[in-house]
Amino acid sequence: MELLWLFLIFLKIGFFTIGGGMAMLPLMQEELTARGLMTLTETVDMVAISQMTPGPFAVNAATFAGMKLYGVWGAAAATLGVVTPSVVVTLIVARFFAAHYKRPAVSDTMSAVRPVVMGLILAAALGIGYESLFPSGAGGLDLPVLLLACVGLALLLTVKKLSPILLITVCGVFGAVFLRG
């Protein structure tokens, strides 16, 4: 029964997410933390691990959460739940888009959806940023983490061919060596 419940949670997440994996973060955080399945810190860890591993974020996050909660069968249930809506909706939309993509109503709809998706991603980034910068609540800003985030952002914005994988690896090693709590 828990596996069916987990499948349905991730089916809902997959169905109501528009704009890709990062846009699903607010809903995923809400579903997992409100139900007491994961803490906010665990969801932040899930995001970090899902970003570092190869493959689509949504699949990685669902697999990670399912594995943490119910082992291999949980990983399978969560992953199947999160990808099923995408497969079905993509098949339907692709068929519709092929027939109607040049119509003004379709392009106007796509223009209206883009800012909403950006807002969802920004909300998730702010939530993750807050949890990372204030790990013990509003009272304590983690200055080394803030500095590391600023340096990482500056490098990504100024060094054109900087590999995000290399940056994550270097920052992870730095954190493990110098930021032990």
URFEN-V167843 format. One line per field, one symbol per residue. ss: DSSP state (@ for helix, = for strand, . for the rest). burial: 1 if it has 9 or more other C-alpha atoms within 8 Angstrom, else 0. A space follows every 50 residues. Layout:
ss: ???
burial: ???
This chain:
ss: .@@@@@@@@@@@@@@.....@@@@@@@@@@@@@@.....@@@@@@@@@@@ @@....@@@@@@@@@@@@@@@@@@@@@@@@@@@@@@@@@@@@@@@@@@@@ ...@@@@@@@@@@@@@@@@@@@@@@@@@@@@@@.........@@@@@@@@ @@@@@@@@.....@@@@@@@@@@@@@@@...
burial: 00100111111111101010111111111011100001110011011011 10000011111111111101101111111111111100000000010000 10000110000001001101101100010111111000000100110100 0100110000010000110010011000000
